[in-house]
Amino acid sequence: MPSKRTARIAALTVAAVCSTVSAVVLTAPAHADTVHIHDIQGTTRVSPFAGQKVTDVTGVVTGVRTYGSSKGFWFQDPDADADPATSEGVFVFTSSAPKVAVGDKVTVTGTVSEYVPGGASTGNQSLTEITKPTVTVVSAGNAVPAATVVDADSVPDAYTADGDPAAGGSVNALPLRPAEYALDLYESLEGMNVQVSDVRVVTATDPYAELWVTVKPHEHADRRGGTVYGSYTSQNTGRLQIQSLGAAADFPTANVGDELAGTTAGPLDYNQYGGYTLVAGKLGTLDKGGLERETTDAQGRKELAVATYNVENLDPGDTTFAAHASAIVNNLQSPDIVSLEEIQDDNGAKNDGTVSAELTMRKLVDAIAAAGGPSYEWRSIDPVDLADGGEPGGNIRQVFLFNPERVSFTDRAGGDATTAVGVTKERGKAALTVSPGRIDPASDAWKSSRKPLAGEFVFRGKTVFVIANHFASKGGDQSLHGQFQPPVRSSETQRHLQATAVNSFVKDILATQKNADVVALGDINDFEFSGTAELLEGDGELWSAIKSLPRSERYTYDYQGNSQVLDQILVSPSIRKGCDLEYDSVHINSEFSDQISDHDPQVLRFKP
C-alpha cells in the first residue's frame, strides 16, 4: 500500500473544490417554480438539476466549514418529503469563509454541481453541491433539524448493488434503495445532519485529525477492537469516517478499541479519502480502551524465527531508529532472520543518484545492539537508481537481517541489481547460483517495483531458502466506496505477474530438492484470500501461514476501518507438514495513533 502519510496531499482538501475538470454537468429539466433540497438531491446519486441554476432554495444551516480549500456550509430543509431516498441536506461551496452560522435560516441561489473528489479518473462517487452561491440570511437562532440516527439497525447488511453493465459498472443512475444497501443509505443522507452514539474506534486517529468508527459492534470484530476485512463479498457496512468542524488540536487521539461515548453528530460529507464522512459539530467523549502493543513468544533453541517488517521508508534522517530497534528486540524477541521492507538509501528521498543503504543499515543495527539485541549482520543488493518505485529518490529495497550467533548466511558471489538468481544442485541438494540474488530482475513483472531478494541460510546444519518480497502497491485501484461496483482492482495485474514469478522460482527449488525448506515473505500488498495469494501458493508449492490463525486474527494493516492482511509469510510443504509451525501477527503499529510504521510485523517459528 502507498503510505497513508504520503498518499495524502493535505488534511482538509478532501471534499468539494469546484472545477470544470471534476464537475459532472448533465442536461437538466426545466426550472421549477419552487425547488427544495430533496428535489436537488433526487433519487439517484446524480442530481436532476446538475448544471442548472436554482433560485431561493430554503433551509437551516447545520454546519459551517471555515478551513481548508473546501470552505462552505451545509443546510437542510426541516420539512422533509416522504421519500427516504431523497436527502434533505446539501453542501454550499463558498470558496471563502461563509458568513452564516448554525441555526440561520437561509435562501440560496446558485448552480447545482456534481463534484467528484479526486477527479473523474478515480472512479469516486460525486458530491452534490450548490456553487457560485448568493446567500440570504432570513433569520437566526432557528432549531437545527434533528439528526438522523445511523446505527446497527438502520444500516443494511448488504453493501451495494452491482453497477449497471451498460454504464461501465457505475451505480450513479441506479435508483437508491436505502433500506437494502449501506452505500445507498449513506447517499440518501448525503449533506444531512446525522448522529452516531457510543461507537467503537476501528482505525486510529491519523495525522489529518480523522478516525474511523463502526456502528455495528459485532460486525467481523476482532479481539482487539477492529473490524476484519476477510472477503471481497463480505464488506464491513458499519464503517464510518469521523472528522470535525472544530479545531484540529481538539480532535481526540484515539486507538483501535477506544470508544466515542455519547453522541457524535454533524453533516454527512463524501470525500476522496474514505467516502462518506461524518463531519462532527459535536464529538462524543473519548473513552480509552487501554489497548497495548503485543509481544511475541521467544523462539526455542531448536526453533528458527523468521520475521517480516515494513519499516516505512526508513532513512538515516529519521527519528524512529530507536523505536524500531526496541520493536525488533522486545516485541519481536530478536528473530533469527528479519526481512526488512522499505529501507531507503543513505540520503533518503534526495534524488542525487545515491543507491547505497550502508548508513541506513549501520544506524539500525547499532540501535538494535544498543537496545540489548544481537549484533545483527545484513545482506542486500543495491537497486538501479530510480528503478524500483517507492518515494522518488529513496531507492527502497528489501534487506535481510540475521543473527550470526544463531544462523549463518551462505554467500555466493555474483549477485547484483541486474543479474538473475538461479537454482543449481550441489551434493544432491538445491543451492542458489548467487546469494543474495534477485529473481528475474529484467522481467516486466518488476517494472518500477522491488525485485525479490533470495538468500540461502543455514540453521543447525539445515539449509533454509528465504525470499524477501515487496510487491507492487494498490495505487490506482477503484475505491470500495466508489461509483463502480464491484470496484476494478487494476493494480492486481502486476502483482499477479510477480506472484507467478516467485512461485515459478520456488518450483525450481522444489524440483531440485523436493523437501527443501523455503520461506517467501514480505509486504505482498494483497490479501490472504486474493488472486495474488492464490498464484503465490500455486499448486501447493507455498502456503500462506497467516491462515493458521483464526479468521478474526488475520490482519497486518488497518485502512479506512478495515483490519486487513497485506504482509504474509508463505512456506513450502516441508515446513507446513512439520506440525510445529507457530505464526504471530504482532500488533504494534497499525492499531495505534502513534505508530512508527503503518504495518505490523509478522513472525514465524518452526523447526527446520
Secondary structure, DSSP 4 states (H G I P E B T S, - for coil): ---TTTT-S-TT--S----TTTEE----PPPPSS--HHHHH-SSSS-TTTT-EEEEEEEEEEEEE-SSS--EEEEE-SS--S-TTS-SEEEEE-SS--S--TT-EEEEEEEEEEE-TT-GGGTPPPEEEEEEEEEEEEESSPPPPPPEE-STTTS-SS--PPPBGGGTTB-TTSPP-TTT-HHHHHHHTTTSEEEEEEEEEEE---TTS-EEEES-TTTTB-TTS-BB---TTS--TTEEEEEESS-GGGS----TT-EEEEEEEEEEEEETTTEEEEEESB-PEEE--------PPPPPTT-EEEEEEEEEEE-TT-S-HHHHHHIIIIIS---SEEEEEEE--TTTT--SS----HHHHHHHHHHHHHTT----EEE--PPPTT-S-SSTTT--EEEEEE-TTT-EE--BTT--SSPBP-EEEETTEEEESSBSEES-TTSGGGTTSPPPEEEEEEETTEEEEEEEEEPPP-TTPPPTTSSBSSPP-TTHHHHHHHHHHHHHHHHHHHHH-TT-EEEEEEE--S-TTSHHHHHHHTTTT-EEGGGGS-GGG--SEEETTEEE--EEEEE-HHHHTTS--EEEE--SSTT-TT-SSSS--EEEEE--
